[in-house]
């Protein structure tokens, strides 16, 4: 077995491995590093394990650099999970060992965001979970499985004259209009528009954008999904508070869930949540169930799990986040979505 850094010439073989692996996700496709590089300038260090021409494992890493903070190889930034994908534990261990060598060579740290525990890792889980729905074979079956209140909320937007469009690059402008305003209202920095454009361009046929419109044609909810043959993932979804009474978010998710079923996916990944919070309950009402996220950092004595969550809970961190959120909420939307935001957001993985 050989392990080396993948090049553009390996893209097809890399993607074929991810797409046929039962535990693969769309985030692990070659397109993620392409989008990260195009939007934020960070380079990928994608490790490929192979026997001759046969790929037997992959470990996608992005060389994430922040001025005055340092350098970290992350698998993967801007999403819930990347991590090792391998045919055996032995291959997984070899890829992780090579990642350590690469990090030592460049004086970098390593963070692995995975859906499975790393071999020989210690420590606690993060306090976050991803919410995953096992999909039936038809949207009618899914609708019948929902509680009466949820079914009513799914049907209400159409009765009230809301409509939805499903597409790709032609919907980026309307998506970003909703996304930026919602993130501003939440008090959180927003990804640059260049990032969304880069994702849509890099993923091609494996990305869809949906926008829900009010009867007068105003975008009220929007989202982006990434498609793997096994799992459809929704990295970004937003709705505008002033239209909550119309339930555009319910129509948005129903369209994506129907698309996932029609595409033959077995699961729908609603993304990361904190148990008990509002987004957790929203996803739970669709039938989604929590699955642990294993975020590991490389420490002197090996892989430590849960340290990402511990950093978020560090003394003073919560108060600082609250102050930052209040600052963002007070910013005018035009400033919030300026092109310079790309530089700000590149420092937040």
C-alpha positions, 0 to 999 in steps of 0.5 A: 500500500502507498500513501501520497497527496492526491493531485487533480489527476486523482479526482475521478478515482477519489470521488468514485471511492467516496461515492461507492463507500457506504459511510461516505459523505458529499463533504469528502468529495474532491469538490470541497477543497476546490471550493475552499481554495477558490473562495478563501485561498486555503490549499488541500492536503488530500491523502490517498491510500492505494494498492496499485490503481485501486484506492483503499482509503482517503483522508481529506485535509485542508491547510487552514491558516489564520494570522497570529493564530497558527496553522491547522490541518482540518478535516474538514473546515466549514462542515460537520465532518470529513475524516478518514474513509477506508476499507480497513482499520489498518488503512485508516491508521496508516492515513492518520499516521501520515497526517501526523508526519505532514503536520510535524513537517509544517509545524501545524496542528490537526483536527479531524471531524469525523462520524466515527471514533478514531482508532485509539482516541481518548476523551469525551464526545463533542456536545453536538450531534448531527440529526439524520433521518432514515428515508422511506421509499416514497414521499407519501410514506414520509408524509404519512409518518409525520404527526398531524401538526407537521403535515399541516405545516407542510401543506399550509404554505402551498395553500397560502400561495407560496411557491418554490424553485429548485435549481443551481447557480441561477438561484444563488442571488435569491438564496444569498439574500435570505441567507445573509439577512438571517445570519445577520439577525442571528448575530453570526458572520456570514460566508462570502457569496464567493463561497456559495458560488464556489460550492455550486460550481465545484459540485455541479450535478451534486448540488441543488439550491432551493428558494421559497417565494411568497405570493408576491415573489419575495424570497422567504426561505432558501437552502443548499443541499449536497448529494451523495448516493447514500446521504443528502446533506444540507449545510445551509438553510435559512428563513426570514423571521417576518415570514414565519407565519407562512411556514416557508421553512417547512416547504423548503425542507419538504422539497429537499426531503422529497428530492432526496427520496426521488434521488434514491438516497437512504438518509437525509442529514439535517446537520449539526445541533445541540440536543434540546435546542430549537434547531434540534427540536425542528429536525426531530419533528421530521423523524430525524435521530441524533448521531454523535460527532467525533471531533478530535485534535492531535495532542502530545499523547495522541488523539483527544476527542471532545476538545473542540467542544471544550474550547467553545465552553472555555471561561469567557468564551460564551460571553465573548460570543454574545458580545460579538453576536450583538455587534453583528445584529446591529450592522446594516445588511449592506455592510454585512454582505460586503465583499470584504466579509470573505476575509473575516469568514475565512478565519472561522472554520 
